[in-house]
Amino acid sequence: GQSLEQPSEVTAVEGAIVQINCTYQTSGFYGLSWYQQHDGGAPTFLSYNALDGLEETGRFSSFLSRSDSYGYLLLQELQMKDSASYFCARGDSSYKLIFGSGTRLLVRP
Amino acid sequence: NAGVMQNPRHLVRRRGQEARLRCSPMKGHSHVYWYRQLPEEGLKFMVYLQKENIIDESGMPKERFSAEFPKEGPSILRIQQVVRGDSAAYFCASSQGSGSNQPQHFGDGTRLSIL
């Protein structure tokens, strides 16, 4: 089974804020990454958290709580182009990424 | 600075044929990873290679699948005697280093369809 859990689908309106949660199994955890993938496209790296706290990169922020085995991706000022699938991925060793099943974000006008 | 290049983008094979998927990493990257993705699912790790070495192939089926990353040329994922269940998108990624804080940069993938 999956070692990461994230919602399968989220819908939000343009200009809003949306939070995509991710919980993971702690065994051998190195860090949590987030990737964006548009339909038919390549996964694109968004952010990485190894330590607790918030990492901000423009409209996107990512948060990690190691004690809670939990993280989230926060998208602000949503734009139509943000409609895509978002994957959390845990570092299961110093190199291997284990991906969640993805959250499909639909941004409505 | 070219990104990760994969070819072909689409590949159609009949059952029993061989499929060869190619991946050229980003310039300066010596770490290559192959992942497989089924529709509506996340990417599943298959194999991790450095130049001329397979570091971890724990996600790759023991039968029919092989991977290489020669000293010269692209990394190759080879699937022999393909079956319908091999139909998927295969993504290659590369990174500059092997630490978990090193982002992996992905190619556009090869969509393999088995008739």
HADDOCK unambig.tbl for C-alpha pairs under 7 A between the chains (distance, minus, plus):
assign (segid A and resid 30 and name CA) (segid B and resid 100 and name CA) 6.58 0.50 0.50
assign (segid A and resid 31 and name CA) (segid B and resid 100 and name CA) 6.77 0.50 0.50
assign (segid A and resid 41 and name CA) (segid B and resid 108 and name CA) 5.73 0.50 0.50
assign (segid A and resid 42 and name CA) (segid B and resid 106 and name CA) 5.92 0.50 0.50
assign (segid A and resid 42 and name CA) (segid B and resid 107 and name CA) 5.82 0.50 0.50
assign (segid A and resid 42 and name CA) (segid B and resid 108 and name CA) 4.52 0.50 0.50
assign (segid A and resid 42 and name CA) (segid B and resid 109 and name CA) 6.63 0.50 0.50
assign (segid A and resid 43 and name CA) (segid B and resid 106 and name CA) 6.03 0.50 0.50
assign (segid A and resid 44 and name CA) (segid B and resid 105 and name CA) 6.91 0.50 0.50
assign (segid A and resid 44 and name CA) (segid B and resid 106 and name CA) 6.80 0.50 0.50
assign (segid A and resid 45 and name CA) (segid B and resid 103 and name CA) 6.53 0.50 0.50
assign (segid A and resid 45 and name CA) (segid B and resid 105 and name CA) 6.94 0.50 0.50
assign (segid A and resid 48 and name CA) (segid B and resid 101 and name CA) 6.79 0.50 0.50
assign (segid A and resid 91 and name CA) (segid B and resid 100 and name CA) 5.74 0.50 0.50
assign (segid A and resid 94 and name CA) (segid B and resid 98 and name CA) 6.31 0.50 0.50
assign (segid A and resid 94 and name CA) (segid B and resid 99 and name CA) 4.91 0.50 0.50
assign (segid A and resid 94 and name CA) (segid B and resid 100 and name CA) 4.85 0.50 0.50
assign (segid A and resid 95 and name CA) (segid B and resid 98 and name CA) 5.20 0.50 0.50
assign (segid A and resid 95 and name CA) (segid B and resid 99 and name CA) 5.67 0.50 0.50
assign (segid A and resid 95 and name CA) (segid B and resid 100 and name CA) 5.28 0.50 0.50
assign (segid A and resid 97 and name CA) (segid B and resid 45 and name CA) 6.90 0.50 0.50
assign (segid A and resid 98 and name CA) (segid B and resid 44 and name CA) 6.93 0.50 0.50
assign (segid A and resid 98 and name CA) (segid B and resid 45 and name CA) 6.89 0.50 0.50
assign (segid A and resid 99 and name CA) (segid B and resid 42 and name CA) 5.59 0.50 0.50
assign (segid A and resid 99 and name CA) (segid B and resid 43 and name CA) 5.83 0.50 0.50
assign (segid A and resid 99 and name CA) (segid B and resid 44 and name CA) 6.86 0.50 0.50
assign (segid A and resid 100 and name CA) (segid B and resid 42 and name CA) 5.59 0.50 0.50
assign (segid A and resid 101 and name CA) (segid B and resid 41 and name CA) 4.82 0.50 0.50
assign (segid A and resid 101 and name CA) (segid B and resid 42 and name CA) 4.23 0.50 0.50
assign (segid A and resid 102 and name CA) (segid B and resid 41 and name CA) 6.69 0.50 0.50
assign (segid A and resid 102 and name CA) (segid B and resid 42 and name CA) 5.87 0.50 0.50
